[in-house]
Amino acid sequence: MDKNTFYITTPIYYPSDKLHIGHSYTTVACDALARFKRLQGKEVMFLTGTDEHGQKIQDKAAAAGVTPKQYVDNIVEGPGGVKDLWKLLDISYDRFIRTTDDYHMESCQKIFTTLHDKGDIYKSVYKGHYCKPCESFWTDSQLKDGKCPDCGRDVYEAEEEAYFFKTSKYADRLLKWYEENPQFIQPESRKNEMIAFIKQGLQDTCVSRTTVPWGIPVPFDTKHTMYVWVDALSNYITALGYGNEKYSDYDKFWPADIHMVGKEILRFHTILWPAMLMALDLPLPKRVFGHGWLLMNGGKMSKSVGNVVDPVVLCQRYGVDAIRYFLLREIPFGNDGMFTNEALINRINSDLANDLGNLLSRTVAMCEKYFGGTVAPTGAATEFDEDLKAVVSAMPAQVAKDMDELLIPQALQEIFKAIQRANKYIDETAPWALAKDESKKEQLQQVLYNLCESLRMAAILLNAYLPNTAPKMAAQLGLAEGELSFEDLSWGKRASYTVHKGEALFPRIDVNKELAELAAQDAARKAAAEAAKAAEKPAEAPKAEQAEAKEQEHLPEITIDDFAKCEMRVAKVLTCERLKESKKLLKFTLFDGERERTILSGIAKWYAPEDLIGKHLCIVANLAPRPMMKGKYVSEGMIVSAEDDEGNVTVLQLPETVKPGAQLC
């Protein structure tokens, strides 16, 4: 294979009628990697697309009164659809695949037939649990508290004739592959999860349905349609022309350099997909990276939960590059990251407005003020020049190393380290002071040239991350379009600069004013949504006029002195985990403003641990420590919660503005 190629894929997305910023995160990260590899001179294939078959699509289309194909066509190709969003976010994909494309369907039928003819697909009867939202089958042992282990929703009993792929046959080969190719699954923690999953006993995979007609027909048994994972996973090779004549890029680009996927579907990409490739005698991808989730209010963004953020609204308000930068810089790649308005605004102000924008604005302004806009090196150095040059010159190699290791936030951090060093260089050399001394004129010009060089090299690298901003920087520096290439990343490459002042790259935002406006808009949206929901709600049947109020049980009255004995404090959840020894208990580590404490609470039925991490809860802080689980744990307090008439428990949560240690009164 040509070593100067690079093949990167996103997961193909389920065509939801509302993509949120969490979907954008994966694609923006892949786009930055693809752009960086192109910058390095590689021939890149960047694949994305949509997964358009299955029961969810079939049901939603029926509810909308259209055919499934009409439904997905509108979401993918229609106004405000998937392709429009990728265009808005400047996603530079090379190929977009839809699993309803004829060539893909042709290839999938050939793949299914080949696997069947080789004896790796067989017919049987499926009986077990099915999660419709995840489109996944589960055994009894895989369920968590009787629910889907991936999304936590209810499953239902399913029984139907189906074809199965012999996934279990490849368990040992998969484990050997992981051992011999330690970079195959990243991050490392995800690999350990996959190994554990295989070792607990790998089940064969259901790969067809008879009850869902919206899918690719099994060519030799047309009452069956292919189940989503065979259909969806095969896109990575069908999009290159495997099994069809639409494209002819398979030999050039396969195996893929990186499959980028969310951690919730890593199992299918590192177990089922490699097993299928082994059965087909095809090479396996080089790396599968399972990144974390973008969280909001402590939980994964989800339309069903209602905690999603609209990327279109964000881009319209702050600009596309500001949103791209936040996603790439703020989120620790491979781990979960938190989205808040405060974090976004602070990143824009500190990094983009103060550091980058201010550096360019000051440099261009001084070049124009002191030299009419044109500066060139004079050789009149200051004592600070060599350190600036060393930091900026080291930047390209370190950024390239970080990108190869998928350390995207660190790569950006390296670029901004050079930008921050250049800002410090202005303070150190004080050009305004040099300008007052005619004998320092050459030194002043060298200082300004050095600043232009720092900005030029930063602009070249920022092309991969901020594709709108880098050209604006180049224009103000007087660079031609062809001067933003990786080959130009060496200090002193340019003989002179003629700058042109332009608009501020990122205007500074008034934080308090912006947050107040956002809060008001959010409240208005919620009120409108509640009003619309109330308008749709059918009128309740009239109640008996003299219905008796439900009596509640009351404890004996207490005095204010009795109440004062109860110390209720706000505490922040640092960690939360399930206990193997109990299905009811969650084990918390909380910071109460003074110290960390452990509390065990019987709320596992109503909350997943990740939903509570980072939350500010109310605790009873002065309860005597209580040994639990035969003395294995000690609970140092109680979490305050409420129980409704149906026995459901809700934990009392407070806003982050109420700091740990605050007392309830």
N, C-alpha and C positions, 0 to 999 in steps of 0.2 A: 504494500500500500504506500502511496505517496506520503512521505512523512511531513510534507508541508501543508497537509489538510487538517481541518478541525471540524468534527461533527458534534454538535450539542443539541439536545432536545429538551423541551419542556414536557410535562405530562399533557396529554390532549384533554381539554377541559370539557366537562359536562356543560352543555349550553344552557346555563341558567338564564332566566329572564332578567337577572340583575347581578352582574359581576361586581365584586367588591374589591377593596384595596388589597385584601389577602391574596386574591388571584393574581393581581398585578405584581405583587412582590416577586413571585417565582419568575415571571416572564421578564421583568426588568433586570433581575440578576443575570438571567441567561443572556439578555441583550448586551449587558455590560461585558460579559465574557466574550461573546461573539465579536463585538466591536473591538475589544482589545486584541484579540487574535488577528483580526483583519489589519489592525494598526501595525502588528508585528510582521505582516506580509503573508499570513497564511490564507489559503483558500478555505473559506468557511461555509459549512452548511448548517444553518440554524433552522430547526424544525419546530413548529408549533401547530396547534389545530384543535379540533373539537371531536368529542366522543358522543355520537348522536343516536345510538340505538338503545334499546332496553325498555323496561317496564315503566320507569318514571316518565320518560318522554311520551310513551304511548298513552299513559293516563292523563298527562297534562294536555296533550293535544286533544284528547277526547273532551276534556273539561272546557277547552277553548273553542270547541266546535270546528276544528280544522284537522287536516291529515297530519300525521307525525312529520312528514317531509316539509309541509308548509310551515309547521311550527318551528322546526329547527332552521329552515331557510331564513325566516324572519329574524331569529335571534342572532344568527351568525352573520348574515349578509345585510340585514335591514338596518335602518337608521338607528344609531345608538347601540348597535350590536357589537359582537366580539371584535370583528375586524375594525370597526370604528374606534373602539377603545384602544386597540393596539396601535392604530395610527396616531391617536391623540398622545399616547405615551412614547411615541417615536421608537416603537419596537421594530427593529430592522431584520425581521425574519426573512429567510430565503425561500422557505416553502411552507405553505399552510395546507394541512391535510384535514379532510372531513371524512369520517368513517362511512358516510353515505356516498362518497365518490365511487364511481363505477370501477376504476382500476383497483382501488383498495378492496372492494368486495370480491372482485375476481381473484386477487392474490390470496385473500383469506380462505376462500373455498379451496384453492389449491393446497394451502398449508394444512387445512383441516383434513383433506383427503389423504395427503401424504402421511400425516401422523396416524390416521386410521389404518392405512394400508401397512404401515410398519408395526402395527399392533400396540401403539401407544395410546390410542383412543378406543374405548369399548363402550357398548351399550349396557345400561343397568337401570335401576330405579333409585331416584333420590328421595330420601325421607329424612326430614330434619327441620332445622330452623332457617328462616330466610329474612334478611333485613332489606327492605325495599330501598330506603334512601342510599345505602351503601352498595346495593346490588351484590350482596355477599351471602353465602351459605355458611352456617356454623353448626358445629357439633355441640352436644351438651356440655362437654368439658371446656369448650372455648368461650361459652357465654359468661358474662360477668353479671352476677345478681339477676340472671334470667334475661339479660338484655344484650344487645349487640356490643361486643367488646370495643369496637372502633368508635361508634357515635353515641352509644348509651340509649338508643331508642328501642322500642318494643320490636320483637321479631314475631313472625307467625309460622305456624306449622305448614310445611309444604311437602307434597308427595307427588312425583310425576316421573314418567319415563325420561331418561336423560343419557347423554353420552358423557363419559368421564375421561380425563387425561390422567395417565399414570404418573402423577407427580411423585408418589412415594418411591417409585423405581429409582429416582435420581437423588435421593437423600444423601447417600454416601458421596456421590460425585460432587454434589453441591458443597458439602463440608470440606472436601479435599480442595475444591476450587477456592474457597474462602481462605484456606490455610496457605495455598501456594500463591495467591494473589491478594495480599493484605490490603491493597488499595482499592479493591473492587467495591466494598461497601464503606461509605463514609457518612457521618463521623463514626469513629470507632465504637461508640456506645450503641449505635444502631446495629452494627455487625453482631455484637454480643446478643442482642435481642433476636436476630434471625437465627443464630446458631441454637439458642435455647428453644425457639419455636420448632425447628427441625428435630431436635433431640427429644422433644416430648411426644413425637410420633407424627410423621407427615402423612396427611390424608390425600387421596386422589381428589382431583378437582373437577367439579361439575362444569361442563363446557357447552351444554346446549339446553334449550327449553322447548317445551311443547305448548306452553300456555301464554307465550309472548310472541306474537307474530311479527312485531316490529324489530327485525333483526336480519342478519344475513342468513339465507336458507342454507342448511346443510345439503350439499349438492346430491348426495346419494340417499338422503332420507328427508324429503322436503317438509314433512310435518314438524321437523325440528328447526329451530333457528339457533345460530351460534350465541353462546352466552358471552356477556360483555368482555370478559378479560382476554379471551383468545382474539376476539375482534379488535379490541382497543390496543393490546400490547403489540400486535403485529404491525401496527402503523410505522414503527421505527425502521422497518426494512421495506415495507411496501411503498413507503414514500420515496425510497431510493430506486424503485423499479424491480424489487424482488418479486417474481411471479407475475409480472405484467410488463407491457411494452410502453407504458406511459413515460417512464423515466429510465435512465441508464447510468445511475450514479452509485450503484451498490458497491462495485469493486473499488471505486475511488474512496468512498467515505466509511464503509463498514469495516471493522466494528466501530461503534460510536465511542467518542472520547469521553463524553459525560451524558448520562441520563440524569436530569435534575427533577426530583419529585418531592412532594410533601411527605412527611414522615408517616402519615396515616395510610399511604398506599405503597410504602417501601417493600412490604412483604411480597406483593405481587410482582414487583420489578426485580427483586433479588432472589426469589424462589421459583415462582411459576414461570416467569419469562426466561430466565437462564435454563430451566429444565426443558422448556419448549425448544430453545435453541440447541441444546444438547441433543434432543430427540431428532432435530432436523439436520444435525451434523454441521451447524453453523457456528462461527466464532461468537464469543460473548462480548458485550460492551466492556470497555476498560474500567469505567467507574460509574457507580450509581450513588448519587449524593441525596440523602434524605434530610431536607432542611426542616426547620421548626415552623411553628405557626406564628402568625401575627395576631397578638392577643389584644383585646379591648375589654376594659373592666374586669380583667383577670381571667377571661375565658376566650376560647377560640372564636374568631369572627364567624358568624353563621346567620344566614338570612332567617332561618327558622327561629333563632333566639332573638333576632331583631337588633343585634349589636354591630351591624355592618357600617362601613364608611364608604361613601360613594367617591371613587377616584376622579370622576368627571368634575364633581363639585370642587374637590381639592385643587385640581389642575386649573380650573377657571379662577379660583381665588388666589392661589399662590404661584402658579406657573408650573409647567411640566417638570423642568429641571429641579426645582425645589423639592417636588415630591419624589422624583427619582433619587435625589441625593439623600433625602431622609430615609428611604427604604434601604438604600445600599450602605449608608454609614451608621445608622442608628441600630439596626437589627443585628445582633451577633449571629453571623451566618452558621447555620447548623443547630442553633438553639432557638427557643421561642423568644419573641421580642414583643414589646408593648407599644401600642399606638395610643398616644394622647395628643390633644391639641397643644398642650404646653410644650411637650417634647419637640413637636414639629416646629412650632414658632421659635423656640430657643435655638434649634439647629439652623434655621434660616437666618436668624439674627447674628448668632455667634460666628458660624463658619462662613456662610455665604455673603452676608452683608458686611460684617465687621472685618473678617480676615481677607477673603478673596476680593469682594467688591471694593472695599476701601483701599486695598493695595493697588489695584489697577487704577482707580480714580486718582489717587494721590500721585502715582508715578506719571501718568499721562499729563496731569495738571502741571507738575513740576517741569516735565520735559518742554511743554509749551511755554511756560512762564520764563524759564531761564535760557532756553536755546531755540525758541521758535518752533519746537516740535521735533527737531532732528538731533539725535545724539549718536556718538560713535565712541569706541574705546580709545582712551588716551594713554593708558599705561600708568597713570598717576594713581597709585593704589592707596587705600587706607588700611589700617591695621585689622579691619573687620572683613576685608574682601575674601581672604582665603577660607575662612570658616563658612561664609555664605556659599561660596563656590563648591566647597566640599559637600555640604548638605544637599544642595540642588543637584550636583553631579551624581551623587549616590542614589538619588531618587528613582531613576528609571529601572535600574537593576533590581532594586528591592521591591518596587511595585510589580515588576514582571514575576518575581519569585512568589510574592503573595498571591497573585492571580493564578499562577500554576497550582498553588496549594489551596485554591478556593477561599482565600482569606480576603474577601472583598472589602469588608470594613477596614481591615488593616492596610490594604492598598491605598484606600482613600486617606487614611490617617497619615500615611507616608507623604502623599502629595501635599496635604495641608500642613505637615510639619515643615516642609520647605516654604510654603506660603507664609506661615507664622514666623519662620526665620527671616524672611525678606522684610516683613513688617518690623521686626526687631532691628534689622539692619538700618532701616530708615531712622529709627530713634537713636541708634548708635552713631551714625554718620552725620545726622542733623543737616540735611542738604540746605535748609533755609539759612543756617549759620555759615556754611561754606559759600553760599551765594553772596554774602556780604563782604567777602575777602577776595579781591580780584586775583590774588596769587593762587587761590584755591579753585579757580575756574575749571582747570583740567581735571582736578580731583572730583569736582562736582559732576562733571560730565561722565566720568568713569562710574561713579556711584549710580547715576541714573541708567547708564547702559547695563550695569549689573542687575538692576531691578527689572529692566525690560527682558533680559535674558532669563531671569528666574520665572517671570510671567510666561514667556514663550514656551519654556520647557514644561511648565505646569499645564498650559493650554493644550499642548500636544497630548499629554496623558489624560486630561479631563475629557477629551473627545469621546472616550469610551463610556463615560458616566453621565456627562452633561452635554449632550450633542447639540443643544441650542446655545449654550453659554460659551463653549470653546470657540466657535466661529466669531462670536461677538468680541471676545477677548482678542482674537487674531486681527479683527478689523481695526480695533482701537490701537493695536500695536503696529499696524501697517503691514501685516503679513499677507502674502498671497495664499490662496486656498491650498496650493500644493506644498506649502511649507509647514504643514501640520502632520508630518510623517514620522514614524519611529526612527528612521535613519537620521533625522535632524536633531536627535536627542543627545547633543554634546555641547558642552559649554564653549561659547565663542564662535558658534557656527555662523552667526550673522554679523556682517560687517558694520551695519548701522541700523538705526530705527528712525522712521518718521511717523510719529503717532498722530492719532485723530481722536479727539475727545468724543465720547458717546454718552448715552444714557446710563444711569446706574444699573449695574447687573441685577442687584437684588436690593430694592429699597428696604430700609429697616422698618419693622412692624412695631407699633405701640402694643405691647403685650397685654396690658390690662384692658385697654379699649377693645382689642381684638377678641379676647376671651369673653368679655361681656357681650359683644355682638354675637359670637358663636353660641353662647348660652341662651340668648334671647331667640335666636333662630331655631335652636334645638327644641326649646320649649314650645315655640309656635308650631313646629312640625309635629311634635307629639300631640299637641292639642288638636291639630287638624286630623291626625290619624285616629285619635280616640273619638272625635266627633263623627268621622266617617264610619268607624266601626259601630258606634252607637246607632247611627242611622240605618245600618244594615241589619241590626239585631232585631229579631221578631219580638213583638210585644208579649210580655209574660201574661199568663192566665191570671185573672183577678183573684186575689186572695180573699179568704173569708174576712168580712169586715171586723169581726170581733175576735180575730185570731189571737191567741194568747202568746205573749212574748216567751221565748225559750228561757227557762230558768237556768241560771249559772250557779255552780257551787262556789261558795266563798269561804275563805279561811277566816279565823278570828281576827278582829281588829287589832292593830298594833299602834304604838305611839311613835312619834317622830324620833324618839331616842332609839326605839327598836330598829327603825329604818336606817338610822345613821350608823348602825353597827355593820351594815352591808357596804363594802367598798367596791363600787363598780367603776372599772377603768376601761379606757380604750387601749386595745393592743393590736399590733400589726402582725399578720400571719407571715412568718418567715419560711416555714416548711409545713407541708401537710401530706400525710401518707396513710394508705390503708394498712391494717394489721392482718397478717396472715392468720392470726389466732381468732379473729372475730370479723363477722360480716357486718356488724353494726357500728363498730368504732372507727373513728378517724383519729390519728395521733398528730397533734399540732405542736409546733414550736413557735412561740409568740414573743414579741418584744413589747413590754408593758410600760416603756418609758424609762425604766430603771435597769431591768435585767431581762434575760430570756427565761421563759418558763415553758414547761410541758403540760398540755391539757389533753385528756382523752374525752371525746364527745361522741355520743351515739347517733350521729346524723349521716352515716355513710349511705343510707338508703336515698337520701335527698340531694346529696352533693358529691360531685367528683372532687378529688383533692386539688386538681389544677384550677378549679373554679374559685377557690378561696385563697390561694397564695397571693400575697400582696394586699389583701383586704384588711380594712380596719374594723375590728369586731369589738363588741362590748363583752367584758368578762367580769365575773365575780372574783376579785383578786385576793380576798382574805379568807377564803374557805381553807380549812385545815387540809394539808396534803393527804391524798387518799390512795393507798396501794390498790392496784387493779391487776387483773389477769394473773391471779395467784402471786402477786407481789413482783411480777416482772417489770411493771411500769408503775410510776407514781404520777397521779394527776394533780396539778397544782392550781386548781380553780375550776370555774365552770363558764362555758360560753352561753351567753344569753340568747334565747330563741323563743319563738311563739308557735303554738300548735292550733291549727284550725279545726273546724267541726269534723272534717274527714280524716283527721289524724296526721295531716301533712305538716312538716316542720319547716319554718323559715327562720334563718339566723339573722339577728339584728346587725346590719352593716351601717357604718358611718362614712361620710365622705372623707377623702384624703386630707382635706383641710383641717379635720379634727385629728390632732397629732396623738401618737401613742403616749399614754400617761395621763391624758385628760380624764377628769372624773365626771361621771354622770350625776346630775343633781336635779 
